[in-house]
Amino acid sequence: MNTQSRPMNRREASEYLFERHGIRRTYATLCKLAVVGGGPLFRKANRVPLYDATDLDQWVAEITSPTVHSTSELRDFRPS
């Protein structure tokens, strides 16, 4: 469910990730991930990177494991 109707800048995306998912990714970390890869999808409006809530939610789903009863169940889990 997309609770954010407009695209977010990096600071807003960082706050959204923490408030919605409890995942801390700082502004600087999102900047680095945009360069080296592995971060959420974004687009640019001139020089401004913009993130959609649905893309952030999808990225969280890709990097988090399924629910488990013990860490031994995560032996074969590989985040994308």
Residue, then its C-alpha position, 0 to 999 in steps of 0.5 A: m500500500n502506497t501511503q506516500s502520494r508524492p516522491m520523496n527526497r533522500r532525507e524523507a526516504s531515510e525517515y520513511l524507511f525507519e518510521r515504516h520498517g524500522i530500518r536505519r539507512t542514513y542520507a549518506t548511506l542512500c547516497k553511497l548505495a545510489v553510486v555503488g548499487g544495492g539500494p532502492l530504486f530511484r529516479k532523478a528530476n534534474r539533480v534531485p534523486l526521488y524515491d517512491a514509497t512502493d519502491l522503498d517497500q519492495w527494496v525492504a522486502e528484498i533485503t529482509s529475511p522471511t520470518v524464522h524460529s531460529t537462525s539456523e533456518l537462515r542458512d540458505f537465505r541470500p538477500s538480493 
